[in-house]
Amino acid sequence: MYDPLDDDQEEVEGFHDFLQEMLSLMATVGREVCTY
């Protein structure tokens, strides 16, 4: 079974940064779509 708490901390932080980038990108695209 996969235990995220037992994982390497750098991988967890990298995944968190990836999620932040995705959310930022979706928010930007959402604003652009609403503008048109």
DSSP file (Angstrom, degrees, kcal/mol; ACC not computed):
  #  RESIDUE AA STRUCTURE BP1 BP2  ACC     N-H-->O    O-->H-N    N-H-->O    O-->H-N    TCO  KAPPA ALPHA  PHI   PSI    X-CA   Y-CA   Z-CA
    1    1 A M              0   0    0      0, 0.0     2,-0.4     0, 0.0     0, 0.0   0.000 360.0 360.0 360.0 141.3    0.0    0.0    0.0
    2    2 A Y        -     0   0    0      1,-0.0     5,-0.0     2,-0.0     0, 0.0  -0.633 360.0-167.6 -83.1 128.4    1.3    3.5   -0.9
    3    3 A D    >   -     0   0    0     -2,-0.4     3,-1.5     1,-0.1     4,-0.3  -0.923   8.8-165.4-117.7 106.0    2.0    5.7    2.1
    4    4 A P  G >  S+     0   0    0      0, 0.0     3,-1.1     0, 0.0    -1,-0.1   0.805  89.6  60.2 -61.0 -29.4    2.5    9.4    1.1
    5    5 A L  G 3  S+     0   0    0      1,-0.2     4,-0.1     4,-0.0    -2,-0.0   0.734 103.6  51.3 -70.7 -20.3    4.0   10.2    4.5
    6    6 A D  G <  S+     0   0    0     -3,-1.5    -1,-0.2     2,-0.1     3,-0.1   0.414  92.7 103.2 -94.1   0.3    6.8    7.6    3.9
    7    7 A D  S <  S-     0   0    0     -3,-1.1     2,-0.2    -4,-0.3     3,-0.0  -0.277  88.6 -81.1 -80.6 167.7    7.6    9.1    0.5
    8    8 A D     >  -     0   0    0      1,-0.1     4,-1.5    -2,-0.0     3,-0.5  -0.514  36.7-135.3 -68.9 132.8   10.6   11.3   -0.3
    9    9 A Q  H  > S+     0   0    0      1,-0.2     4,-2.4    -2,-0.2     5,-0.2   0.854 101.0  58.6 -61.3 -37.0    9.9   14.9    0.8
   10   10 A E  H  > S+     0   0    0      1,-0.2     4,-2.4     2,-0.2    -1,-0.2   0.892 104.4  50.7 -62.1 -38.7   11.3   16.4   -2.4
   11   11 A E  H  > S+     0   0    0     -3,-0.5     4,-2.3     2,-0.2    -1,-0.2   0.900 109.7  50.7 -65.6 -39.2    8.8   14.5   -4.6
   12   12 A V  H  X S+     0   0    0     -4,-1.5     4,-2.2     2,-0.2    -2,-0.2   0.929 111.7  46.9 -64.0 -44.8    5.9   15.6   -2.4
   13   13 A E  H  X S+     0   0    0     -4,-2.4     4,-2.5     1,-0.2    -1,-0.2   0.891 111.2  52.2 -64.7 -38.6    7.0   19.3   -2.7
   14   14 A G  H  X S+     0   0    0     -4,-2.4     4,-2.0     1,-0.2    -1,-0.2   0.899 109.7  48.7 -63.7 -40.1    7.5   18.9   -6.5
   15   15 A F  H  X S+     0   0    0     -4,-2.3     4,-2.2     2,-0.2    -1,-0.2   0.881 109.8  52.5 -66.9 -37.3    4.0   17.5   -6.8
   16   16 A H  H  X S+     0   0    0     -4,-2.2     4,-2.3     2,-0.2    -2,-0.2   0.918 109.1  49.3 -63.9 -43.5    2.6   20.3   -4.7
   17   17 A D  H  X S+     0   0    0     -4,-2.5     4,-2.3     1,-0.2    -1,-0.2   0.894 109.3  53.3 -61.4 -39.2    4.3   22.8   -7.1
   18   18 A F  H  X S+     0   0    0     -4,-2.0     4,-2.3     1,-0.2    -2,-0.2   0.910 108.4  49.2 -62.5 -42.5    2.8   21.0  -10.0
   19   19 A L  H  X S+     0   0    0     -4,-2.2     4,-2.6     1,-0.2    -1,-0.2   0.909 109.7  51.7 -63.6 -41.2   -0.7   21.3   -8.6
   20   20 A Q  H  X S+     0   0    0     -4,-2.3     4,-2.4     1,-0.2    -2,-0.2   0.908 109.7  49.8 -62.0 -41.5   -0.2   25.0   -8.0
   21   21 A E  H  X S+     0   0    0     -4,-2.3     4,-2.6     2,-0.2    -1,-0.2   0.916 111.2  49.0 -62.7 -43.4    0.9   25.5  -11.6
   22   22 A M  H  X S+     0   0    0     -4,-2.3     4,-2.7     2,-0.2     5,-0.2   0.920 112.2  47.7 -63.3 -44.3   -2.1   23.6  -12.9
   23   23 A L  H  X S+     0   0    0     -4,-2.6     4,-2.3     1,-0.2    -1,-0.2   0.910 112.9  48.9 -64.2 -41.4   -4.5   25.6  -10.7
   24   24 A S  H  X S+     0   0    0     -4,-2.4     4,-2.2    -5,-0.2    -2,-0.2   0.917 112.5  48.2 -63.4 -43.2   -2.9   28.9  -11.8
   25   25 A L  H  X S+     0   0    0     -4,-2.6     4,-2.5     1,-0.2    -2,-0.2   0.918 112.4  47.9 -64.4 -44.3   -3.1   27.9  -15.4
   26   26 A M  H  X S+     0   0    0     -4,-2.7     4,-2.6     1,-0.2    -1,-0.2   0.888 110.8  51.9 -64.9 -38.3   -6.8   26.8  -15.2
   27   27 A A  H  X S+     0   0    0     -4,-2.3     4,-2.0    -5,-0.2    -1,-0.2   0.912 111.2  47.6 -64.5 -41.6   -7.6   30.1  -13.4
   28   28 A T  H  X S+     0   0    0     -4,-2.2     4,-2.1     2,-0.2    -2,-0.2   0.933 113.6  46.6 -64.6 -46.6   -5.9   32.1  -16.1
   29   29 A V  H  X S+     0   0    0     -4,-2.5     4,-2.4     1,-0.2    -2,-0.2   0.895 110.0  54.8 -63.0 -40.1   -7.7   30.2  -18.9
   30   30 A G  H  X S+     0   0    0     -4,-2.6     4,-2.0     1,-0.2    -1,-0.2   0.897 108.4  48.1 -61.2 -41.2  -11.0   30.5  -17.1
   31   31 A R  H  X S+     0   0    0     -4,-2.0     4,-1.6     2,-0.2    -1,-0.2   0.908 110.9  51.0 -66.3 -40.8  -10.7   34.3  -16.9
   32   32 A E  H  X S+     0   0    0     -4,-2.1     4,-1.3     1,-0.2    -2,-0.2   0.901 109.8  49.9 -63.5 -40.0   -9.8   34.4  -20.6
   33   33 A V  H  < S+     0   0    0     -4,-2.4     3,-0.2     1,-0.2    -1,-0.2   0.899 110.2  50.2 -65.5 -40.0  -12.8   32.4  -21.5
   34   34 A C  H  < S+     0   0    0     -4,-2.0    -1,-0.2     1,-0.2    -2,-0.2   0.802 103.9  60.9 -68.9 -27.5  -15.1   34.6  -19.5
   35   35 A T  H  <        0   0    0     -4,-1.6    -1,-0.2     1,-0.2    -2,-0.2   0.889 360.0 360.0 -67.7 -38.9  -13.7   37.7  -21.2
   36   36 A Y     <        0   0    0     -4,-1.3    -1,-0.2    -3,-0.2    -2,-0.2   0.485 360.0 360.0 -79.1 360.0  -14.8   36.7  -24.6
